[in-house]
Amino acid sequence: MEPVIELVSTGDEVLTGLITDTNAGWLSQILLEQGWQVRRRFTVGDDKADLVELFEQRSHQADIVIVNGGLGPTSDDISAEAMADAAGVPLELNQHWLDVMQQKYASRNRKMPKSNSKQAMLPQGAELVDNPVGTACGFAVKLNRATFFFTPGVPSELKVMMAEEILPRLRHQLGQNGRSQVRRFFLFGLSESGLSDKLDALTWPAGIALGYRANLPTIEVKLIIDTVNAEAIAQAEAQLLAQVGTHLIARDHMDFTASLGPMLVDKDLMIFEDASGGRLTDTISTITREFEGHYLAGLPDEAEDLALWLQASARPLTLAIGSAGSKGVPVALKTASGCYVQTLQMHFRDPLSQRRLLAFTALDMLRRHLMNETVMIDYDILPCSERFTLPA
């Protein structure tokens, strides 16, 4: 039976939106990668009665509850007190953690403030969960059906503790891996709403769910698989690729350094760019050092002019992003077989988004050429006003 895992985020600043709760989303994702889906998420302010009520209630409904926040030294950090009250036990000093905190301060030639000793007061019987980064230790408490894990709100501390302390405990308690698995597909050129229209209306096999994550310039689509039926999994993947396969740029991980880097060795790549403001050069530099980049103001703003200008280049492989004109921005790729050029219309007002999209379009053209795919395709988010190929 699939374990019931829940998340609790604490703090008035999280509840009121003064701080964006990125930790809950990250926790859901990292747990899903292990095969465990989060069933529910709760957000509670700095009210001890509300926390006590929630902890007591969830202790009967969940198998695992991860509580994030409220472990600091100030008076509004009350997660430990609330858990002690819910369990009907007192707080007691964890001398080991007090010593650890004092050593951390001593290593920085500082005296530990008295208020920090509050962070060593844990519910009686709690299991210490080490925090190698900060002064707020985590702890685990078993209450009724649930095991509660308490973690600090600082993301850098949370991530280390999850990797080194909590995930090993969960594997021991729940098994090495959960039943769910996730397959990731990274797409470029589709809008999130357009993608939803394509996919959500389809019938998906039992045990298969979809997830979306937009992160301009790409969209990540997840197949969340809660079945061992290999035929159903294959059917779902085939159905997805039939709808979006043309726009697929990576699976599982977005790592162009590994996929494209080796293909660019000894290719003598040259880059010219105007409207993208150097973004293409910056992007390519994360993939390979084997290229020559130029940011030139005043490049042609017409597709044919840019193509003819590129034909004069001696380099066998050249990417160019022209300047903005009345028809849009021309983007071109010169290869040994010819020059591919298309003019794209920008509907994003934010200049940074425009530069990122132009650079990624040029990179996608290069990727397609290197992988023997169709170099130019339609992008929903970037209407094309003209497109043609000049022979070499």
C-alpha positions as CSV (number, residue, x, y, z in Angstrom):
1,M,0.0,0.0,0.0
2,E,1.3,3.4,-1.0
3,P,2.4,5.4,2.1
4,V,0.5,8.6,2.9
5,I,3.1,11.5,2.9
6,E,2.1,15.0,3.8
7,L,4.0,18.3,4.1
8,V,3.5,21.1,6.6
9,S,4.9,24.6,6.0
10,T,4.9,26.9,9.1
11,G,5.3,30.6,9.6
12,D,3.2,33.8,9.3
13,E,5.6,35.0,6.5
14,V,4.8,31.9,4.5
15,L,1.1,32.0,5.2
16,T,0.7,35.6,4.2
17,G,2.8,35.3,1.1
18,L,5.7,37.6,2.3
19,I,8.0,34.6,1.5
20,T,7.3,32.3,-1.4
21,D,7.2,28.7,-0.2
22,T,9.7,27.1,-2.6
23,N,10.6,24.4,-0.1
24,A,7.3,22.6,-0.4
25,G,7.5,22.3,-4.1
26,W,11.1,21.1,-3.9
27,L,10.2,18.5,-1.3
28,S,7.3,17.2,-3.4
29,Q,9.7,16.9,-6.4
30,I,12.5,15.2,-4.6
31,L,10.2,12.7,-2.9
32,L,8.5,12.0,-6.3
33,E,12.0,11.2,-7.7
34,Q,12.3,8.5,-5.1
35,G,8.9,7.1,-6.1
36,W,6.8,8.6,-3.3
37,Q,4.0,11.0,-4.1
38,V,3.0,13.7,-1.6
39,R,-0.7,13.3,-0.8
40,R,-1.4,16.7,0.9
41,R,0.2,20.0,1.8
42,F,-0.7,22.3,4.6
43,T,0.4,25.9,5.5
44,V,0.0,27.1,9.1
45,G,1.0,30.4,10.7
46,D,2.9,31.0,14.0
47,D,-0.1,29.9,16.2
48,K,0.8,27.1,18.6
49,A,-2.8,26.0,19.1
50,D,-3.3,25.6,15.3
51,L,-0.1,23.6,15.0
52,V,-1.0,21.3,17.9
53,E,-4.4,20.7,16.4
54,L,-2.9,19.9,13.0
55,F,-0.2,17.7,14.3
56,E,-2.6,15.7,16.4
57,Q,-5.1,15.4,13.5
58,R,-2.5,14.3,10.9
59,S,-0.9,11.8,13.2
60,H,-4.0,9.6,12.7
61,Q,-4.2,10.1,8.9
62,A,-0.6,10.1,7.5
63,D,2.4,7.8,7.6
64,I,5.0,10.5,7.1
65,V,4.7,14.2,7.8
66,I,7.6,16.6,7.0
67,V,7.3,19.9,8.9
68,N,9.3,22.7,7.5
69,G,10.2,25.8,9.5
70,G,9.8,27.1,13.1
71,L,13.1,25.7,14.5
72,G,14.9,29.0,15.0
73,P,15.9,30.7,18.2
74,T,13.2,33.4,18.4
75,S,9.9,33.4,20.2
76,D,7.8,32.8,17.1
77,D,9.7,29.6,16.3
78,I,7.3,27.1,18.0
79,S,7.4,23.9,16.0
80,A,9.1,21.9,18.8
81,E,6.8,23.3,21.5
82,A,3.7,22.4,19.4
83,M,4.9,18.9,18.7
84,A,5.7,18.3,22.4
85,D,2.1,19.5,23.3
86,A,0.6,17.3,20.6
87,A,2.5,14.3,21.9
88,G,1.8,15.1,25.5
89,V,5.5,15.2,26.5
90,P,7.7,18.0,27.9
91,L,10.6,19.6,26.1
92,E,14.0,18.4,27.2
93,L,17.6,19.6,26.6
94,N,19.5,17.7,24.0
95,Q,23.0,18.2,25.5
96,H,24.7,16.8,22.4
97,W,23.1,19.4,20.1
98,L,23.9,22.2,22.6
99,D,27.6,21.2,22.5
100,V,27.5,21.1,18.7
101,M,26.1,24.6,18.5
102,Q,28.7,25.9,20.9
103,Q,31.4,24.3,18.9
104,K,30.1,25.9,15.7
105,Y,30.2,29.3,17.2
106,A,33.6,28.7,18.7
107,S,35.0,27.7,15.3
108,R,34.0,31.2,14.1
109,N,35.5,32.9,17.2
110,R,32.1,33.9,18.4
111,K,30.2,33.4,21.6
112,M,26.8,31.6,21.2
113,P,23.9,33.9,22.1
114,K,21.7,32.5,25.0
115,S,18.7,32.4,22.7
116,N,20.3,29.7,20.6
117,S,20.0,27.2,23.5
118,K,16.3,27.1,22.7
119,Q,17.2,25.1,19.5
120,A,18.5,22.3,21.6
121,M,15.1,21.9,23.4
122,L,13.4,18.9,21.8
123,P,10.2,16.9,22.6
124,Q,11.1,14.1,25.0
125,G,11.9,11.0,23.2
126,A,12.6,12.7,19.8
127,E,15.3,11.4,17.5
128,L,17.9,14.0,16.6
129,V,18.3,14.7,12.9
130,D,21.7,16.3,12.2
131,N,22.0,19.6,10.5
132,P,25.6,19.9,9.2
133,V,25.1,23.4,7.9
134,G,23.2,25.5,10.4
135,T,22.3,25.7,14.1
136,A,18.8,24.4,13.9
137,C,18.8,20.6,14.3
138,G,16.0,18.6,12.9
139,F,14.2,15.9,14.8
140,A,11.8,13.0,14.3
141,V,8.9,12.0,16.5
142,K,6.5,9.0,16.2
143,L,3.0,9.9,17.2
144,N,0.1,7.5,16.6
145,R,0.3,6.3,12.9
146,A,2.7,9.1,11.7
147,T,6.4,9.7,11.9
148,F,7.0,13.5,11.9
149,F,10.3,14.9,10.5
150,F,11.0,18.5,11.5
151,T,13.3,20.5,9.3
152,P,14.6,24.2,9.2
153,G,13.2,26.6,6.7
154,V,16.5,27.7,5.2
155,P,16.6,25.9,1.8
156,S,20.3,25.2,1.8
157,E,20.0,23.5,5.2
158,L,16.9,21.6,4.2
159,K,18.4,20.2,1.0
160,V,21.5,18.8,2.8
161,M,19.4,17.3,5.6
162,M,17.0,15.6,3.2
163,A,19.9,14.0,1.2
164,E,22.1,13.0,4.1
165,E,19.6,12.3,6.9
166,I,15.9,12.1,6.1
167,L,15.9,10.2,2.7
168,P,18.0,7.3,4.2
169,R,15.5,7.1,7.1
170,L,12.6,7.1,4.7
171,R,14.1,4.3,2.6
172,H,14.7,2.3,5.7
173,Q,11.1,2.8,6.9
174,L,9.3,2.6,3.5
175,G,11.6,0.5,1.4
176,Q,14.4,1.5,-1.0
177,N,12.0,3.0,-3.6
178,G,8.4,3.9,-3.8
179,R,6.0,2.6,-6.3
180,S,5.8,5.7,-8.4
181,Q,8.2,6.7,-11.1
182,V,8.6,9.8,-13.2
183,R,9.6,10.2,-16.8
184,R,10.5,13.8,-17.8
185,F,10.2,15.3,-21.2
186,F,11.6,18.8,-21.9
187,L,9.9,20.7,-24.7
188,F,10.5,24.0,-26.5
189,G,8.2,26.1,-28.6
190,L,4.9,25.2,-27.0
191,S,2.8,27.3,-24.7
192,E,1.7,25.7,-21.4
193,S,-2.0,26.4,-22.2
194,G,-1.6,25.0,-25.7
195,L,0.1,21.9,-24.3
196,S,-2.7,21.4,-21.8
197,D,-5.3,21.6,-24.6
198,K,-3.4,18.9,-26.5
199,L,-2.9,16.5,-23.7
200,D,-5.5,16.9,-21.0
201,A,-8.4,16.0,-23.4
202,L,-6.8,12.6,-24.1
203,T,-7.5,9.4,-22.2
204,W,-4.5,8.2,-20.3
205,P,-4.0,4.6,-19.1
206,A,-4.9,3.8,-15.5
207,G,-2.0,4.7,-13.1
208,I,-0.6,7.4,-15.4
209,A,-0.9,11.1,-14.5
210,L,0.5,14.2,-16.2
211,G,2.5,17.0,-14.5
212,Y,3.6,20.3,-16.0
213,R,6.4,22.8,-15.1
214,A,7.0,25.9,-17.2
215,N,10.5,27.4,-16.9
216,L,11.0,29.7,-19.9
217,P,12.2,28.9,-22.5
218,T,11.2,25.3,-21.9
219,I,8.2,23.3,-20.5
220,E,8.8,20.1,-18.6
221,V,6.1,17.5,-18.9
222,K,6.1,14.6,-16.5
223,L,4.5,11.2,-16.8
224,I,3.9,10.3,-13.2
225,I,3.6,6.5,-13.2
226,D,1.9,4.6,-10.5
227,T,1.6,1.2,-12.2
228,V,3.8,-1.7,-13.1
229,N,1.9,-2.4,-16.3
230,A,4.7,-2.1,-18.9
231,E,2.2,-2.0,-21.8
232,A,0.3,0.9,-20.2
233,I,3.5,2.8,-19.6
234,A,4.6,2.3,-23.2
235,Q,1.2,3.4,-24.5
236,A,1.3,6.6,-22.4
237,E,4.8,7.5,-23.6
238,A,3.9,6.8,-27.3
239,Q,0.7,8.9,-26.9
240,L,2.7,11.8,-25.4
241,L,5.4,11.8,-28.1
242,A,2.8,11.6,-30.9
243,Q,1.5,14.9,-29.7
244,V,4.8,16.8,-28.8
245,G,7.6,14.7,-30.3
246,T,8.6,17.5,-32.8
247,H,9.2,19.8,-29.8
248,L,11.1,17.4,-27.6
249,I,14.6,18.6,-26.9
250,A,15.7,16.4,-24.0
251,R,14.5,13.5,-21.8
252,D,15.1,13.0,-18.1
253,H,17.7,15.8,-17.8
254,M,18.4,19.1,-19.6
255,D,22.1,18.6,-20.1
256,F,23.2,20.0,-23.4
257,T,26.8,19.9,-22.3
258,A,26.7,16.1,-22.4
259,S,24.4,15.7,-25.4
260,L,25.7,18.6,-27.7
261,G,29.2,19.3,-26.4
262,P,30.8,16.3,-28.0
263,M,29.1,17.0,-31.3
264,L,30.6,20.5,-31.5
265,V,34.2,19.3,-31.1
266,D,36.2,20.4,-34.2
267,K,33.1,22.0,-35.8
268,D,34.7,25.5,-35.9
269,L,31.4,27.1,-34.9
270,M,31.0,30.9,-35.3
271,I,28.2,33.0,-33.8
272,F,26.9,36.5,-34.7
273,E,24.1,38.1,-32.7
274,D,22.3,41.4,-32.4
275,A,18.8,41.3,-31.0
276,S,19.7,38.5,-28.5
277,G,22.2,40.9,-26.8
278,G,24.9,38.3,-26.3
279,R,22.6,35.7,-24.8
280,L,23.4,33.1,-27.4
281,T,27.1,33.4,-26.8
282,D,26.5,33.0,-23.1
283,T,24.4,29.9,-23.6
284,I,26.8,28.2,-26.0
285,S,29.7,28.9,-23.7
286,T,28.1,26.7,-21.1
287,I,28.1,23.8,-23.6
288,T,31.5,24.1,-25.3
289,R,34.5,26.4,-25.6
290,E,35.1,25.5,-29.2
291,F,33.4,28.4,-30.9
292,E,33.9,32.1,-31.7
293,G,31.2,34.6,-30.7
294,H,30.5,38.1,-31.9
295,Y,27.9,40.6,-30.6
296,L,27.4,43.1,-33.5
297,A,24.9,45.9,-33.5
298,G,23.3,46.6,-36.9
299,L,23.1,43.1,-38.3
300,P,20.5,42.7,-41.1
301,D,16.9,42.7,-40.0
302,E,15.6,41.0,-43.2
303,A,15.9,37.2,-43.5
304,E,17.2,37.2,-47.1
305,D,19.8,39.9,-46.3
306,L,21.0,38.0,-43.2
307,A,21.3,34.8,-45.2
308,L,23.3,36.5,-48.0
309,W,25.5,38.1,-45.4
310,L,26.1,34.7,-43.9
311,Q,26.9,33.1,-47.2
312,A,30.0,35.4,-47.3
313,S,31.2,33.8,-44.1
314,A,34.1,31.4,-44.5
315,R,33.0,29.3,-41.6
316,P,31.2,26.0,-42.4
317,L,29.0,26.3,-39.3
318,T,27.6,29.7,-38.3
319,L,24.7,30.8,-36.3
320,A,23.3,34.4,-36.5
321,I,20.5,36.3,-34.9
322,G,19.8,39.6,-36.7
323,S,18.3,42.8,-35.5
324,A,14.6,43.5,-35.0
325,G,12.8,44.6,-38.1
326,S,9.2,45.2,-39.3
327,K,8.7,41.4,-39.9
328,G,10.4,40.3,-36.7
329,V,13.9,39.0,-35.9
330,P,15.7,36.8,-38.4
331,V,17.5,33.7,-37.1
332,A,19.8,31.8,-39.4
333,L,22.0,28.7,-39.4
334,K,24.7,28.3,-42.1
335,T,25.9,24.7,-42.8
336,A,27.9,23.0,-45.5
337,S,24.6,22.1,-47.3
338,G,22.9,25.5,-47.1
339,C,21.7,28.4,-45.1
340,Y,18.5,28.0,-43.1
341,V,16.7,31.2,-42.0
342,Q,13.4,32.1,-40.4
343,T,12.0,35.4,-39.1
344,L,10.3,35.2,-35.7
345,Q,7.8,37.5,-34.2
346,M,8.2,38.5,-30.6
347,H,5.1,38.7,-28.4
348,F,6.9,38.8,-25.1
349,R,7.3,42.4,-23.8
350,D,10.1,41.6,-21.4
351,P,13.4,42.1,-23.2
352,L,15.2,39.4,-21.2
353,S,12.5,36.9,-22.2
354,Q,12.9,37.9,-25.8
355,R,16.7,37.4,-25.7
356,R,16.3,34.0,-24.1
357,L,13.8,32.8,-26.6
358,L,15.9,34.0,-29.6
359,A,19.0,32.4,-28.2
360,F,17.2,29.1,-27.5
361,T,15.7,29.1,-31.0
362,A,19.1,29.4,-32.6
363,L,20.4,26.7,-30.3
364,D,17.5,24.5,-31.2
365,M,18.3,24.9,-34.9
366,L,21.9,24.0,-34.3
367,R,20.8,21.0,-32.1
368,R,18.4,19.8,-34.8
369,H,21.1,20.1,-37.5
370,L,23.7,18.1,-35.4
371,M,21.1,15.4,-34.7
372,N,19.9,15.1,-38.3
373,E,16.4,16.4,-37.5
374,T,14.4,19.0,-39.4
375,V,16.2,22.3,-38.8
376,M,13.2,24.6,-38.8
377,I,9.8,23.8,-37.3
378,D,6.7,25.8,-36.1
379,Y,6.9,27.2,-32.6
380,D,3.5,28.1,-31.0
381,I,5.1,30.8,-28.9
382,L,7.1,32.4,-31.7
383,P,5.0,32.9,-34.9
384,C,7.1,32.8,-38.1
385,S,6.6,35.4,-40.7
386,E,9.0,33.9,-43.3
387,R,11.2,30.9,-43.7
388,F,13.4,29.6,-46.4
389,T,16.7,27.8,-47.2
390,L,19.4,29.1,-49.5
391,P,21.5,26.3,-51.1
392,A,25.2,26.4,-50.4
